[in-house]
Amino acid sequence: MARAAVIGEATRTAGFALAGAVVLVAENSDEARTAWRSLPADIAVLVLTARAAAWLGAAPSTSPSPFTRHDLLLVVMPP
């Protein structure tokens, strides 16, 4: 069964755990990259905070990200 995950700051992501999402807290770019690398294979929807998206190069205004996984639905939260 596919699951959802969230990467970003603790204050912006904690509530997603109540809905059953895998929450990977990242307070800086190194932690965001570590979280990305630790994503379980069964994640189908990934929600990023605006900061996490920028740290990973996934923000809509950036060039194509080296972190792109084509099997994910990627959602970026507004700032």
MOWODA-V321555 format. One record per pair of residues at least 24 apart in sequence whose C-alpha atoms are under 10 Angstrom apart, sorted by the first residue. I is the first residue (numbers start at 1). J is the second residue. Records with the same first field share a line. If there is no record, write none. Layout:
I = J, J
This chain:
1 = 42, 43, 44
2 = 40, 41, 42, 43, 44, 45
3 = 40, 41, 42, 43, 44, 45, 46
4 = 40, 42, 43, 44, 45, 46, 47, 72, 73
5 = 39, 40, 42, 43, 44, 45, 46, 47, 48, 74
6 = 35, 36, 39, 43, 45, 46, 47, 48, 49, 52, 74, 75, 76
7 = 31, 32, 33, 35, 36, 39, 46, 47, 48, 49, 50, 51, 52, 53, 76
8 = 32, 35, 47, 48, 49, 50, 51, 52, 53, 55, 77
9 = 48, 49, 50, 51, 52
12 = 48, 49, 50, 77, 79
13 = 47, 48, 49
16 = 47
21 = 45, 46, 47
22 = 46
23 = 47
24 = 48
25 = 52
26 = 51, 52, 55
27 = 51, 52, 55
28 = 52, 55
29 = 53, 54, 55, 56, 57
30 = 55, 56
31 = 55
32 = 56
33 = 67
36 = 67
37 = 67
41 = 71
42 = 71, 72
43 = 71, 72, 73
44 = 69, 70, 71, 72, 73, 74
45 = 71, 72, 73, 74, 75
46 = 72, 73, 74, 75, 76
47 = 72, 73, 74, 75, 76, 77
48 = 74, 75, 76, 77, 78
49 = 75, 76, 77, 78, 79
50 = 75, 76, 77, 78, 79
51 = 76, 77, 78, 79
52 = 76, 77
53 = 77
